[in-house]
Amino acid sequence: MMEKRSQSFYFLAFFFIVFVLFLYGPVLTIGILSFQGPKGGLTFPMNGVSLHWFYDLFEEQAVGDFWGAFRRSFILGLMVMVTTVILSVMGGLAFRNKFNGSNFLFYLVISSLVIPSILISLGVGLIFNILDFEVHWSTSGFGAQLTWTLPFGLLIMFAVFNRFDSAYEEAARDLGASWWQTIRYVVLPIIAPSLIGVALFGFTLSYDEFARTLLTSGSRNTLPLEIFGMTTNVTTPVLYALGTMTTIFSLLIILTFLLITYVFGQRNRRQTSDAGKAIL
């Protein structure tokens, strides 16, 4: 019996290692190849080791409008993040009570997740053209990306408010708090970690989105579109250096959000402890 369990453990461990290598192997390969020497190519074996291609990355003529594309993606990500958080909280609060058409509205919002992204991009671009509006990353691109991030934010908020104890709100109202004071001082601090999660979803999904931005960004590319364009005309490891830099940036964003979550958790525990001591 113990031998069978041991064999199962080793099999599962081997399967997990293979899965991790399959998942992160391409990223590691790109990271390694980005440190090639000045005469390096796009494949193994490596021709020297240096930071040459990272220095070359900062030369605009080498990669086109990389910094402009990065700036546009970053600003668009912030816009989508803030809007997703606000609308998700408002939607979560609204759906706590049933209202006429709530089921239809819920399925209408969620349906954008099952529609192919390229069709969403095509549809939004066509609507802007029909209405004679300018197709731009900050307008049509912004709207197209919200169809991707907002359903995720709403689903998270639905799960959060389904577990939320309304006794906290009732206690606040009994103490004379208004509706806005209850939301600001009671509800939002309690669900703050979830809000950080929604913000992280909103930013990262927007920052990496390609298909829904393809036909809605206008004449100015976002970073994913710029990288895709580079794959057709850049034949040096500078492309790998760009991939490594963007991956590091994404990891830093995730670590920043995790740090914020940790700080919020520590502060809430401290406040709870102080309140308990005051009662005693």
C-alpha positions as CSV (number, residue, x, y, z in Angstrom):
1,M,0.0,0.0,0.0
2,M,2.8,2.4,0.9
3,E,4.6,1.5,-2.3
4,K,1.6,2.4,-4.4
5,R,1.3,5.7,-2.6
6,S,4.9,6.4,-3.2
7,Q,4.6,5.6,-6.9
8,S,1.5,7.9,-7.2
9,F,3.4,10.7,-5.4
10,Y,6.4,10.5,-7.8
11,F,4.1,10.3,-10.8
12,L,2.2,13.4,-9.7
13,A,5.4,15.3,-8.9
14,F,6.8,14.4,-12.4
15,F,3.6,15.5,-14.0
16,F,3.7,18.8,-12.1
17,I,7.3,19.5,-13.0
18,V,6.5,18.8,-16.7
19,F,3.5,21.1,-16.5
20,V,5.6,24.0,-15.0
21,L,8.3,23.6,-17.6
22,F,5.7,23.6,-20.4
23,L,4.0,26.7,-18.8
24,Y,7.1,28.8,-18.1
25,G,9.7,27.2,-20.4
26,P,9.0,29.7,-23.3
27,V,9.4,32.7,-20.9
28,L,12.6,31.3,-19.5
29,T,13.9,30.6,-23.0
30,I,13.2,34.2,-24.1
31,G,14.8,35.5,-20.9
32,I,18.0,33.5,-21.5
33,L,18.3,34.4,-25.2
34,S,17.8,38.1,-24.4
35,F,21.3,38.1,-22.8
36,Q,23.1,37.1,-26.0
37,G,26.2,38.9,-27.2
38,P,26.2,41.6,-29.9
39,K,26.4,39.0,-32.6
40,G,23.8,36.7,-31.2
41,G,20.8,35.4,-33.1
42,L,17.3,34.3,-32.4
43,T,18.0,30.7,-31.5
44,F,20.5,28.6,-29.6
45,P,23.4,28.1,-29.2
46,M,24.1,31.5,-27.6
47,N,26.8,33.7,-29.1
48,G,28.3,35.3,-26.0
49,V,26.7,36.8,-22.9
50,S,26.0,40.6,-22.5
51,L,23.4,43.3,-21.9
52,H,23.9,44.6,-25.4
53,W,20.3,44.1,-26.5
54,F,18.9,45.7,-23.4
55,Y,20.9,48.8,-24.2
56,D,19.8,48.6,-27.8
57,L,16.2,48.5,-26.6
58,F,16.4,52.1,-25.5
59,E,17.3,53.2,-29.1
60,E,14.0,54.2,-30.7
61,Q,15.1,53.3,-34.2
62,A,15.7,49.7,-33.1
63,V,12.2,48.9,-32.0
64,G,10.0,51.6,-33.4
65,D,7.6,53.4,-31.0
66,F,8.1,51.1,-28.1
67,W,8.0,53.7,-25.3
68,G,5.0,55.4,-26.8
69,A,3.2,52.0,-27.0
70,F,4.2,51.3,-23.4
71,R,2.9,54.6,-22.3
72,R,-0.4,54.1,-24.0
73,S,-0.8,50.6,-22.6
74,F,0.0,51.8,-19.1
75,I,-2.5,54.7,-19.3
76,L,-5.2,52.5,-20.8
77,G,-4.6,49.9,-18.1
78,L,-5.0,52.5,-15.4
79,M,-8.2,53.8,-17.0
80,V,-9.6,50.3,-17.3
81,M,-8.6,49.4,-13.8
82,V,-10.3,52.3,-12.1
83,T,-13.4,52.0,-14.2
84,T,-13.6,48.2,-13.6
85,V,-13.3,48.7,-9.8
86,I,-15.9,51.4,-9.6
87,L,-18.5,49.7,-11.8
88,S,-17.9,46.3,-10.2
89,V,-18.5,47.6,-6.7
90,M,-21.6,49.5,-7.9
91,G,-22.8,46.4,-9.7
92,G,-22.1,44.2,-6.7
93,L,-24.1,46.5,-4.4
94,A,-27.0,46.7,-6.9
95,F,-27.3,43.0,-7.4
96,R,-27.5,42.3,-3.7
97,N,-31.2,42.9,-4.1
98,K,-33.3,41.5,-7.0
99,F,-34.7,44.0,-9.4
100,N,-36.7,43.8,-12.6
101,G,-34.4,42.6,-15.4
102,S,-31.5,41.7,-13.1
103,N,-31.1,38.2,-14.5
104,F,-31.2,39.5,-18.1
105,L,-28.6,42.2,-17.3
106,F,-26.3,39.7,-15.6
107,Y,-26.3,37.3,-18.5
108,L,-25.9,40.2,-20.9
109,V,-22.7,41.3,-19.1
110,I,-21.3,37.8,-18.8
111,S,-22.0,37.0,-22.5
112,S,-19.1,39.1,-23.6
113,L,-16.8,36.5,-22.2
114,V,-18.0,33.8,-24.5
115,I,-18.1,35.9,-27.7
116,P,-14.8,35.7,-29.6
117,S,-12.6,38.7,-28.8
118,I,-11.9,39.5,-32.4
119,L,-15.7,39.9,-33.0
120,I,-15.9,42.3,-30.1
121,S,-13.1,44.3,-31.5
122,L,-14.7,44.3,-35.0
123,G,-18.1,45.2,-33.7
124,V,-16.9,48.2,-31.5
125,G,-14.8,49.4,-34.5
126,L,-17.8,49.3,-36.8
127,I,-20.0,51.1,-34.4
128,F,-17.5,53.9,-34.1
129,N,-17.2,54.1,-37.8
130,I,-21.0,54.2,-38.4
131,L,-21.4,56.9,-35.8
132,D,-18.5,58.8,-37.4
133,F,-16.4,58.8,-34.2
134,E,-12.7,58.5,-34.2
135,V,-11.4,55.0,-33.5
136,H,-8.8,55.6,-30.8
137,W,-7.2,53.5,-28.1
138,S,-8.6,55.8,-25.3
139,T,-12.2,55.6,-26.6
140,S,-13.1,52.6,-28.7
141,G,-10.1,50.6,-27.3
142,F,-11.1,51.5,-23.8
143,G,-14.7,50.4,-24.4
144,A,-13.7,47.1,-26.0
145,Q,-11.4,46.2,-23.1
146,L,-14.1,46.9,-20.5
147,T,-16.1,44.1,-22.1
148,W,-13.3,41.8,-21.1
149,T,-12.4,43.1,-17.6
150,L,-15.8,44.2,-16.2
151,P,-17.4,40.7,-16.2
152,F,-14.5,39.3,-14.2
153,G,-14.8,42.2,-11.7
154,L,-18.5,41.7,-11.3
155,L,-18.1,37.9,-10.8
156,I,-15.6,38.6,-8.0
157,M,-17.8,41.2,-6.4
158,F,-20.8,38.9,-6.5
159,A,-18.8,36.2,-4.7
160,V,-17.7,38.8,-2.1
161,F,-21.1,40.2,-1.4
162,N,-22.7,36.8,-1.2
163,R,-20.5,36.1,1.8
164,F,-20.7,39.6,3.2
165,D,-22.4,39.8,6.7
166,S,-25.1,42.6,6.5
167,A,-25.0,42.8,10.3
168,Y,-22.0,45.2,10.0
169,E,-24.1,47.6,8.0
170,E,-27.1,47.3,10.3
171,A,-24.8,48.1,13.3
172,A,-23.4,51.2,11.5
173,R,-26.9,52.4,10.7
174,D,-28.1,51.8,14.3
175,L,-25.2,54.1,15.4
176,G,-26.5,56.8,13.1
177,A,-24.3,56.4,10.1
178,S,-25.7,57.5,6.7
179,W,-25.7,55.2,3.7
180,W,-22.5,56.8,2.3
181,Q,-20.8,56.6,5.7
182,T,-21.7,52.9,6.0
183,I,-20.2,52.3,2.5
184,R,-17.1,54.3,3.1
185,Y,-16.2,53.4,6.7
186,V,-17.6,49.8,6.9
187,V,-18.2,48.1,3.6
188,L,-15.2,49.3,1.6
189,P,-12.5,48.6,4.3
190,I,-13.9,45.1,4.7
191,I,-13.8,44.3,1.0
192,A,-10.6,46.2,0.4
193,P,-8.5,43.1,-0.4
194,S,-11.1,42.0,-3.0
195,L,-11.0,45.5,-4.5
196,I,-7.2,45.1,-4.9
197,G,-7.8,41.8,-6.6
198,V,-10.3,43.4,-9.1
199,A,-7.8,46.2,-9.7
200,L,-5.1,43.7,-10.5
201,F,-7.4,41.8,-12.8
202,G,-8.4,45.0,-14.6
203,F,-4.9,46.3,-15.1
204,T,-3.2,43.1,-16.2
205,L,-6.0,42.0,-18.5
206,S,-5.9,45.4,-20.2
207,Y,-2.1,45.6,-20.3
208,D,-1.8,42.3,-22.1
209,E,-4.9,42.4,-24.3
210,F,-4.4,42.0,-28.0
211,A,-7.5,40.8,-29.9
212,R,-10.0,43.3,-28.5
213,T,-7.6,46.2,-29.2
214,L,-6.5,45.1,-32.7
215,L,-9.3,46.9,-34.5
216,T,-10.1,49.5,-31.9
217,S,-6.8,51.2,-31.2
218,G,-6.7,53.4,-34.3
219,S,-3.4,54.5,-35.7
220,R,-1.5,54.3,-32.4
221,N,-0.5,50.8,-31.2
222,T,-0.7,49.6,-27.6
223,L,2.3,47.5,-26.4
224,P,0.9,44.1,-27.4
225,L,0.2,45.3,-30.9
226,E,3.6,46.9,-31.1
227,I,5.3,43.7,-30.1
228,F,3.3,41.8,-32.7
229,G,4.4,44.2,-35.3
230,M,8.0,43.8,-34.3
231,T,7.8,40.1,-34.9
232,T,7.5,40.7,-38.6
233,N,10.5,43.1,-39.0
234,V,12.8,42.6,-36.1
235,T,15.3,39.8,-36.5
236,T,17.6,40.4,-33.5
237,P,17.4,39.4,-29.8
238,V,16.2,43.0,-29.0
239,L,12.8,41.5,-29.4
240,Y,13.6,39.0,-26.6
241,A,15.0,41.9,-24.5
242,L,11.7,43.7,-24.9
243,G,9.8,40.5,-23.9
244,T,12.0,40.1,-20.8
245,M,11.5,43.8,-19.8
246,T,7.7,43.6,-20.1
247,T,7.6,40.3,-18.2
248,I,9.6,41.9,-15.4
249,F,7.3,44.9,-15.4
250,S,4.2,42.7,-15.1
251,L,5.8,40.8,-12.2
252,L,6.6,44.1,-10.4
253,I,2.9,45.2,-10.8
254,I,1.7,41.9,-9.3
255,L,4.2,42.2,-6.4
256,T,3.1,45.8,-5.8
257,F,-0.6,44.7,-5.5
258,L,0.4,41.9,-3.2
259,L,2.3,44.3,-1.0
260,I,-0.7,46.6,-0.9
261,T,-2.9,43.7,0.1
262,Y,-0.5,42.7,2.8
263,V,-0.4,46.3,4.2
264,F,-4.2,46.5,4.2
265,G,-4.4,43.2,6.0
266,Q,-1.9,44.2,8.7
267,R,-3.7,47.5,9.2
268,N,-7.1,45.8,9.5
269,R,-5.7,43.3,12.0
270,R,-4.1,46.1,14.0
271,Q,-7.4,48.0,14.1
272,T,-9.3,44.9,15.1
273,S,-6.8,44.2,17.9
274,D,-7.0,47.8,19.2
275,A,-10.8,47.7,19.1
276,G,-10.7,44.4,21.1
277,K,-8.4,45.9,23.7
278,A,-10.6,49.0,24.0
279,I,-13.7,46.8,24.7
280,L,-11.8,44.9,27.4
